[in-house]
Amino acid sequence: MKNFTIAVTFLLTAQQRDEMDGQALVSSTDAVILTAVTRIFPDLVVNSTLGSADTLNPLFGFSQKTRYLIEAVDARPNDRWLLGGTFSRYEYDSVGRVAVSFRTSAQLRASWFATPFLSLFGDWLQSRDDVGDTATRRAGVQWAPGPKLSISAAYYKTDTTSRSGTSNLSLDASYRLNRWLQAWFGLNEAESFVDTLEPQKTEAVRLGLNAIF
């Protein structure tokens, strides 16, 4: 049984950035970020971030205040599993242009190392703002039986309440021919749709050879 320990580390950061065009101020950003990293057991980590940023763009008469909170948890219960989740909340106060006033998102992710050579991963992301909700799902697998060959496949799909979305399926492989050369292959198939319009599909195949020095 692992010993129960808690260690907390705090970091406070202040940033100031100005962009100039000659003597004219193009944009200015002031930000303050407080980060806390809490370790509960060696394999359970909680990252907390509280931030504030003020942006001014006098050239276009635009300004925005951003306040945000991010909570992320990562755990490794055993040698085969990696688990995590993230929650974030952004609030915006904008002047000079139309922009969303808030954005909230929640994400769950997991990785499973079935063998030393085979791993599977997936995540789910749900976000919401003034426009509506967006859901994204992603899954993939990677197989690397040795130092020469690596094969991976991934799929993701995004849907919105505005009746639009995208999906993508990819397959990638690489093989180390010798000390100096590596061959690689990529196959990608994507589809996007908007409301009742006909879905748009694209396919791409890539082949290449890398020289390693």
N, C-alpha and C positions, 0 to 999 in steps of 0.2 A: 504494500500500500504506500502511495506517495505521501510525503509530508505536506501538510497544509501550510502554505506560505502566501502572503500577500505583499507585493511591492508596488508602490505607486511612484511614477516619475512625472513631473510637471515641466512644461516648456512654454514660455511666454515669448511671442515674437511680434515685433512691430515693424511694419514695412512702409516705405514712402517712395513713390516713383513718379517722376515727371518726364513727359515727352515734349521736346521743344522743336520748333521749326524756326531756326534763327533765334529771334528774340520773342517769338510768339509761343504761348503755351498751347499745345495740342490736346493733351490729356494729363490728368493727375489722379493718382490713386493712393489712398491712405488705408492701411489695413492693420488690424490687431487680431492675433490668433492665440488662443490658449488651448494647449494639448495636454491631455493626461493619459498616460499608459499604465494600466493596472494589470499586473501579472498575478493570477490566482492559480497555483500549481505551475510547474514549468510549461505546461502545454495548453493553458487557457489564458488568453490575452484579450483585454478590453481596451479599445482606443476611443477616447472621447475628444471631440474637437468643437470648440465654441469660437466663432469668428464673426468679424464685422469688417466691412469694406465700404469705403466711400469713393465713388468715381465721378470725376468732373471732366466734361468735354466741352469747353467754351466755344470751340470752333463750330460745332454743330448745335450748340445750345442744349446739351444733354447732360443730365446728372442722375446718379442712381446710388441708393443706399441698400446694402445687402447685409442681412443678418442670417447666420446659419448655425445649425447644430448637426453633428455627425456622430453616430454611435456605431462602432464596429466590434464584432466579437469573432475571434478565431480560436478554434480548438482542435487538438489532435488526440482523440481518446485512445487510439492505439496506433500501431505502425502502418495500418492499412487505410485509415480514414483521416481526411481533413474536412472539417465542417466550419461554416462561417455564416455570418449574417450582418447586414448593414442597414441602418435606418438614418435617413437624412431629411432635414426640413430647412428650406430656404425661403426667406421672405424678402421681397423687393419693394422699394419705394422709388419709382422712376418719374422723372420730369423731362419733357421734351420729346418723348416718343412712346408709342404703344408697346407695352411689355407685360409679361405675366406678373402677377403680384405675389405668387407663391409657387413652390414646387416641393412636393413630398414624395419620397420613394422608399421602398423596402425591398431588400434583396436577401435571398437565401442561396447558398452555394455548397457544393459537396464534391469531394474527389475520393475515389476508391482505387487503391493500388492492389489489383487482384493478384498480380505476381510481380516480381522484380522487373519484368519486361512489359507488362500490360497495365494500363491505368484508364479509368473512366471518370468523366467529370460532367457536371451539370449545374445550372443555376437558373433561378427564377427572379425576375425583377418586375415590380409593379410601381408605377409612378402616376402622380396626379398633379395637374395645374389648372389654371383658369380655362384652358381649352378642353380638357377632358382627361381620360385615363389612358395609359399605355401599358401593355403587358408584353414582356419579352421572355422567351424561354430558349435555353441553349443547352446542348448536350454534345458530348464528343468522346472519342476514344483514341488512345495513342499506344502504338506497339513498337518497341525498340528492342529486338532480340539480341542485339550486339552493338559494338561500336561502329559498324559500317551502315546498317540499315535502320531507317526510321519511317514509320507510316502512321498517319493520323487522319481522322475524319471528324468533321464537326457540322452541326446543324443548328440554326437559330431561326426563330420566327417572332415577329413583332405585330401586334394588333392594337388598334386604337378605337376609342368610342366614336371617333369621327369617320369610321368606316374606311380606314386605310390601313395598309400594313406591308410588310416585306418578309420574305423568307430567303434563306441562303443555305446551300449545301456545298461543302468543299471536301476535297480529298487531296492530300499532299504526301509526297514520298521523297526521300533522299537516300542516296547510296554513295558511300565513300569508295571510289574506284582504287585509289592508292593514296600515298602520302600527300600528293599535290592536287588531285582532282576529285571533285564531288559532283555527281549528277543529281538533278532534282526534277520533279514532275508535279504539276498542280492542275486540278480540275475544279471548276467552280460553276455552279448553276444558281441563278438568282431569279426571284419573281417579286414584283411589286404590283399593288392594286390600289385604286382610289375609287371609293363608292361603287357605282354600278358600271364603271368603265372596264373594258377588256384588260385582263392582267397582262403586264409586260414581262417577258421572259428574256433572260440573257444567259449565254453559256460561254465559257472561256477555258481554253486549254493552254498550259504553259510548259515549256521544256527548257532546260538550261544546264549549263556546265560551269561550275565555279572553280577557279584556280586558287589554291591555298598556299601561301608562302610563310 
